[in-house]
Amino acid sequence: MSTNLANLLRPSSLEEFVGQSHIIGNNKALYKLIEKKEIPHLFFYGKPGTGKTSLAKIIAKNSGYDFYNMNATSLKIDDLRTIFKRYENGLLKPLIFIDEVHRLTKTQQEVLLPVMENYDAIIIGASTENPFFTLTNGIRSRGFLYEFKPLNYQELENLTNKAIKELNITINQEATEYLIVSSSGDGRALLNLIDFASKVDKEITMELLKELRETSMGDGVSSSQSHYDIISAMIKSIRGSDVDGALYYLARLIDGGESVEFICRRLVILASEDIGNANPNALNLASSTYLTTSKIGYPESRIILSQCVIYLASSPKSNSAYNAINSALEFVKTEQLLEIPKHLQDTHIGYKYPHDFGGFVTQKYLEKDIKFYETKKIGYEKTLDEWLEKIKKI
C-alpha cells in the first residue's frame, strides 16, 4: 500500500514546518525554546490540518524525547503510569502527545499534575476546541496555551508545490485556486485531495477536484478574490443597513461553496456586536439560524440565511455591549484588581437581598465608582434604560 501523501510530506524539522509563524517564527519565544531543547508543557488548539501533531513530533525529535501519541477519548490512567514508571530515574524523558485534550477527565488531569510539576515527562495536548475551560487551574498553571491559525493562501500554495514535485503531476491555475480555497486552511485536506486526484489522473483539473470535493471544507483562506473579502463586505453591508448589498454578498458566498457554519458564526457575532440590545431578538434569530441550518444544509439553508440577513440589516444598530465588555476587560488587564466588597463574598455577611426590599436596594457592588456601559438609547436599549431607572426608584 502506498504511503499517504500527508504523511510523506510531514515536516521533520522547524525549517520544513509550514504555518504558525505567530508562534514559531524565527524570533518567537517558543522557537528559541525548541532550539535550546528547553521544552515547557504545551497545549495547542485550532482547526484540523494546521500542524499541531507535526509540531509536537518535531519538538520530540529535536529534543531527543521518546514520542507517545495518545488520545484523551481512549486514554487509560494505567497506560500513563506504565510510561511514567518506565522512565523513573532515567536520563531520557518521554514526550506524551494527547489529542482531544479537552476531553481529559479531572482524574486523568490529576495523574498528570505531579509529572508536569517535576518535569518527569513533557506533556503536549492538542484539540480543535479551546481547552482553556476544560483544563483545571493546576494544569493551566503548568503549561502554555497556543492557538493554531488556519494556513493562509501562500502557505497552502507552498504545500501544493511540494506535492506537485513529489507526485510529478501537473495542475492548472484554475484547479490550484479551487484546491487552495476549498481546503479552508487545512493542509491535510489539501494534500489528501491532491493525493487521490493524482491516483485518477496525473493532469489535475478543477472538474476532477470537484468530483472528489464538491464544496468548500469550511472557512477557506485568503486570496485576491477570497471569501474573507466577501464575508467582510457582507458584514459591513449589514452593519450599514444595506439589505440588497448584504444579500448580494451572501449570494456570492453561497455560490462559492462557503460553508453554512462559517456564515452563521459571523452572523451570530454581528447580532451581538453591532445590534446588541438595540434589538435583542436579533441574537435569537441568528442563533436559531445557526441551529436550523446545521440540521438542514444547502440548498434550503439559503432561504433561512436570507431571512436572517434581511432581519439583521433592517435592525437598529448599537455596539454599546461590545464597547462595554472591551472597556471592562481593558480595566481588568491594566488596573489594580479591586477588592470584592465583603457583603458580596461567599459568606454573604451584610448582604442585602434585593427581593426583601421590593426588588431593589442600594448597596455597593464595586469598591469604586466605575462606568463601563454607555447606553446609546437606540431601539430596545431605550426601554432597558427606562427599566433601570424605574427599578432604582422603587
Secondary structure in CASP SS format (residue, H / E / C, confidence):
PFRMAT SS
TARGET T0000
AUTHOR 0000-0000-0000
METHOD secondary structure of the structure
MODEL  1
M C 1.00
S C 1.00
T C 1.00
N C 1.00
L H 1.00
A H 1.00
N H 1.00
L H 1.00
L C 1.00
R C 1.00
P C 1.00
S C 1.00
S C 1.00
L C 1.00
E C 1.00
E C 1.00
F C 1.00
V C 1.00
G C 1.00
Q C 1.00
S H 1.00
H H 1.00
I H 1.00
I H 1.00
G C 1.00
N C 1.00
N C 1.00
K C 1.00
A H 1.00
L H 1.00
Y H 1.00
K H 1.00
L H 1.00
I H 1.00
E H 1.00
K C 1.00
K C 1.00
E C 1.00
I C 1.00
P C 1.00
H E 1.00
L E 1.00
F E 1.00
F E 1.00
Y E 1.00
G E 1.00
K C 1.00
P C 1.00
G C 1.00
T C 1.00
G C 1.00
K H 1.00
T H 1.00
S H 1.00
L H 1.00
A H 1.00
K H 1.00
I H 1.00
I H 1.00
A H 1.00
K H 1.00
N H 1.00
S H 1.00
G C 1.00
Y C 1.00
D E 1.00
F E 1.00
Y E 1.00
N E 1.00
M E 1.00
N E 1.00
A C 1.00
T C 1.00
S C 1.00
L C 1.00
K C 1.00
I H 1.00
D H 1.00
D H 1.00
L H 1.00
R H 1.00
T H 1.00
I H 1.00
F H 1.00
K H 1.00
R H 1.00
Y C 1.00
E C 1.00
N C 1.00
G C 1.00
L C 1.00
L C 1.00
K C 1.00
P E 1.00
L E 1.00
I E 1.00
F E 1.00
I E 1.00
D E 1.00
E C 1.00
V H 1.00
H H 1.00
R H 1.00
L C 1.00
T C 1.00
K H 1.00
T H 1.00
Q H 1.00
Q H 1.00
E H 1.00
V H 1.00
L H 1.00
L H 1.00
P H 1.00
V H 1.00
M H 1.00
E H 1.00
N H 1.00
Y C 1.00
D C 1.00
A C 1.00
I E 1.00
I E 1.00
I E 1.00
G E 1.00
A E 1.00
S E 1.00
T C 1.00
E C 1.00
N C 1.00
P C 1.00
F C 1.00
F C 1.00
T C 1.00
L C 1.00
T C 1.00
N H 1.00
G H 1.00
I H 1.00
R H 1.00
S H 1.00
R C 1.00
G E 1.00
F E 1.00
L E 1.00
Y E 1.00
E E 1.00
F E 1.00
K C 1.00
P C 1.00
L C 1.00
N C 1.00
Y H 1.00
Q H 1.00
E H 1.00
L H 1.00
E H 1.00
N H 1.00
L H 1.00
T H 1.00
N H 1.00
K H 1.00
A H 1.00
I H 1.00
K H 1.00
E H 1.00
L H 1.00
N C 1.00
I C 1.00
T E 1.00
I E 1.00
N C 1.00
Q H 1.00
E H 1.00
A H 1.00
T H 1.00
E H 1.00
Y H 1.00
L H 1.00
I H 1.00
V H 1.00
S H 1.00
S C 1.00
S C 1.00
G C 1.00
D C 1.00
G H 1.00
R H 1.00
A H 1.00
L H 1.00
L H 1.00
N H 1.00
L H 1.00
I H 1.00
D H 1.00
F H 1.00
A H 1.00
S H 1.00
K H 1.00
V H 1.00
D C 1.00
K C 1.00
E E 1.00
I E 1.00
T C 1.00
M H 1.00
E H 1.00
L H 1.00
L H 1.00
K H 1.00
E H 1.00
L H 1.00
R C 1.00
E C 1.00
T C 1.00
S C 1.00
M C 1.00
G C 1.00
D C 1.00
G C 1.00
V C 1.00
S C 1.00
S C 1.00
S C 1.00
Q C 1.00
S C 1.00
H H 1.00
Y H 1.00
D H 1.00
I H 1.00
I H 1.00
S H 1.00
A H 1.00
M H 1.00
I H 1.00
K H 1.00
S H 1.00
I H 1.00
R H 1.00
G C 1.00
S C 1.00
D C 1.00
V H 1.00
D H 1.00
G H 1.00
A H 1.00
L H 1.00
Y H 1.00
Y H 1.00
L H 1.00
A H 1.00
R H 1.00
L H 1.00
I H 1.00
D H 1.00
G C 1.00
G C 1.00
E C 1.00
S C 1.00
V H 1.00
E H 1.00
F H 1.00
I H 1.00
C H 1.00
R H 1.00
R H 1.00
L H 1.00
V H 1.00
I H 1.00
L H 1.00
A H 1.00
S H 1.00
E H 1.00
D H 1.00
I H 1.00
G H 1.00
N H 1.00
A H 1.00
N C 1.00
P C 1.00
N H 1.00
A H 1.00
L H 1.00
N H 1.00
L H 1.00
A H 1.00
S H 1.00
S H 1.00
T H 1.00
Y H 1.00
L H 1.00
T H 1.00
T H 1.00
S H 1.00
K H 1.00
I H 1.00
G C 1.00
Y C 1.00
P C 1.00
E C 1.00
S H 1.00
R H 1.00
I H 1.00
I H 1.00
L H 1.00
S H 1.00
Q H 1.00
C H 1.00
V H 1.00
I H 1.00
Y H 1.00
L H 1.00
A H 1.00
S H 1.00
S C 1.00
P C 1.00
K C 1.00
S C 1.00
N C 1.00
S H 1.00
A H 1.00
Y H 1.00
N H 1.00
A H 1.00
I H 1.00
N H 1.00
S H 1.00
A H 1.00
L H 1.00
E H 1.00
F H 1.00
V H 1.00
K H 1.00
T H 1.00
E C 1.00
Q C 1.00
L C 1.00
L C 1.00
E C 1.00
I C 1.00
P C 1.00
K H 1.00
H H 1.00
L H 1.00
Q C 1.00
D C 1.00
T C 1.00
H C 1.00
I C 1.00
G C 1.00
Y C 1.00
K C 1.00
Y C 1.00
P H 1.00
H H 1.00
D H 1.00
F H 1.00
G C 1.00
G C 1.00
F C 1.00
V C 1.00
T C 1.00
Q C 1.00
K C 1.00
Y C 1.00
L C 1.00
E C 1.00
K C 1.00
D C 1.00
I C 1.00
K C 1.00
F C 1.00
Y C 1.00
E C 1.00
T C 1.00
K C 1.00
K C 1.00
I C 1.00
G C 1.00
Y H 1.00
E H 1.00
K H 1.00
T H 1.00
L H 1.00
D H 1.00
E H 1.00
W H 1.00
L H 1.00
E H 1.00
K H 1.00
I H 1.00
K C 1.00
K C 1.00
I C 1.00
END
